[in-house]
Amino acid sequence: MTLWFLRGLRTGIVTTRYPAELDAWTETLPAPPRFRPELLTEQLADGLVDVCPFGALAREGDELVVDLGACTSCGLCVEHGAGAVVPGTVFELASPRRELLVKRVPIRGGP
Amino acid sequence: MTEPASDLTATTVLPETQPGVGIARVDTTSLTRMTHELSSEQGARLADLFATEAGDDAATFRVVYALDREQRYVVLESVVSGQRSPALSQLDPAAFVEECEIYEQFGIRPADGRSMNRVLTAPGTNRRLGWRGQGRDGRPDRAHAPHLVEGEAIEFPFGPVRAVGWESLYTGLVTTGEEVLDLYLFYWHKHRGIERRLVGRTPERALFFVERADGLNAIGNGLAFCHALEAAAGSDPPAPAAHARSIALELERIYNHTAAIAAVCQATGLSVGQAGVEIVLEDLLRLNAAAFGHRYLFGVLAPGGVRRAPDRDAIRGRLERHCDELQRVAHALLHTNSHVDRLEATGVLELDVPRRLGLVGPIARACGAELDSRRDHPFAPYDQLVPAVAAAQQGDVLSRMQVMLAEVAESERLIFEQLDESGVAATPVTPRSAEGLGWAESPRGESLIWLALDDDGDIARLRLRPASVRNWRAFDDAARSQNVFTDIPIIEASFWLTVAGGAR
C-alpha cells in the first residue's frame, strides 16, 4: 500500500471548488438553448416543435413553451432555429418544483 | 459461393451489392445445410440472425456469418412460412438467443420443439410494439428454460433494481450458499422497442436514436448505422470524415476501457485504485467534450460523413498525458497483490466458448480469439491503418483487463497517426428501396446493423445488434467457473457490457 500512499501524495488534491466556483472546462458543455423572441415566427416555432425528439417544445397560442426538464441539450433546435435559437450556457437548472422548469417564450417574429 | 449443380435451383447467389458482403437466397433445406457447412466445416462465426416481414404468415430469415480470414460476411436469406423454422441452434448454439427473439417477434419457433427463453419483454407486460408474434398463441410460454435445483442448492433473485446508477438487470443465482452453481439473466426490464420505433423515420432521425440506444457505444453503433446506410447508397464518406470517425471511435474505446478498469477496482474494493483510474476517466470525458463537443461523443456522426471535426490541439495537448497516467495507475494495480489475487482465475471463459457462442470484442480476445472487425472487415481508414490486435490466453478477469490496457495504447497510436488528416465533411446519401449491412468495432466488440429503406428513403426495417447482444450469453459460463458471490461484480465489471445494448 506504500506505493498508493506515495501516488496519492504525488497526485495531490483534484477536487475543485465547485459549486463555489464554476470549473472553467464547463464553458463548452452542452446546455439548454436560449430563444430570441423577436426572431421567432409562428411557422418556425411549429417547426421546432416537430424537430425536438424529446417533446420539450410545445406551441400554445403566441407562446413557445419550453420544458427544460425534458430538454437534453441535444442541439437540434439550435441547428434548425435559423438564428432564433442559440446555444445556452446555463446547465445548473436544479429547481425545487417541477413547474419552475417550464418557460414560456413569446413569439414576436410574426407568422 | 459455389453449390453442387443439383442444388442450384435451391440457392440463388446474388451479385455482391456491397464490398465484403455476399448474399445467398436459399430455401429452408439449404439454409440448414449451409448453416452446418459454415459453422462446422468452414469455421465461420455467427454474427447475427434476425427476421423481417415477408407477407402473410411468412418471414425472411437472415443468417449473417463472418468469414474473418476471408474478410467478408455471408448473408443467407430464406423465407420461412408458417410457425416453424429450421432448428439452427442445433447446428450452431450461437443462434439460440436470436431464435428466442424471433419467436417473440414473429411467433416462429424452431421445428425441434425445444423450450424457448423469453428475452425481449417481461411476462405479463402486454407490451405491443407491433411485432406479429406478440399476442399470438405462440408467445413464449416459459420465462426460462427449465433446470433442476436439487439437493442443498437454493435459487435466489437479485435485481432488477440494483445499486444506484447500475442498469436494471435481473440475476437468478443458484447456489449452495456461497459458490455460484448456475446463473441466468433477464435484461428485458430495459427493453425500449427501438428497432420497431425507428420504422418510418428518416435515416437522419434514426441515427439520432441509434447513438442514444446504447449511449456508451454511440460511435460504435452509430458508425455501423452510417456504414449500412452508405452501403445501401453505394457511397463512401470523404477521407477526412473517415479519419474523424475513426478518431471518435478510438476515443470511445479509450474511455470505455478506462471505465471498465475503474469498475473492476470498485468491485475488488480497492478504493484508492478506483479513484486513481476515475481521475483519468474524468479527464478523458472532458477531452471528449473539448475534442468533439460532447463527453459521450453524441452528435459527431452524420450520414455520409461527420458533423464536426476533432479539435486537434485539444487532443495533442492532453491525450498522451491521460493515457500515460492510466498506464501508471495500471502498473500500480498490477503490483497490488490483493487486487490481482481477485482477478486471476476469476470469471474464466474456456477457450472454446467464443467460438461456440459467437462472442466478440475484448471478451473473445482474452480467450485467445483474435477477432477484430477493424482488421478482419476493414473500412477506411483501417484498410491503411491496420490495428494490432491484442489477445490473451487465460480467459479470466485479469486477461480481459490486460487486453483492454493494450487496446488503449493501440487506440492512442491510431489517433495520432491520423489526426492531421481528419476534417469535417459529408457526402449526401439518399438511398431508396435499398438494403445495407454495416459494422464497426465498438469498445465491446463488433457492432452490426442491417437496414432496409422504403421508396421514400425512410427506415422500413432496422436490425440493431450491439456487441453486448452477443456477449451477455457468456456471462453465466463465466460466473459458473468456480466463483463465489463476491466474484460476480468483478466479472460483470470485466465484461463491461451494457444492458441497454442487449435490451434495445
Boltz contact constraints between the chains, C-beta under 6 A:
constraints:
  - contact:
      token1: [A, 3]
      token2: [B, 332]
      max_distance: 6.0
  - contact:
      token1: [A, 4]
      token2: [B, 272]
      max_distance: 6.0
  - contact:
      token1: [A, 14]
      token2: [B, 279]
      max_distance: 6.0
  - contact:
      token1: [A, 25]
      token2: [B, 286]
      max_distance: 6.0
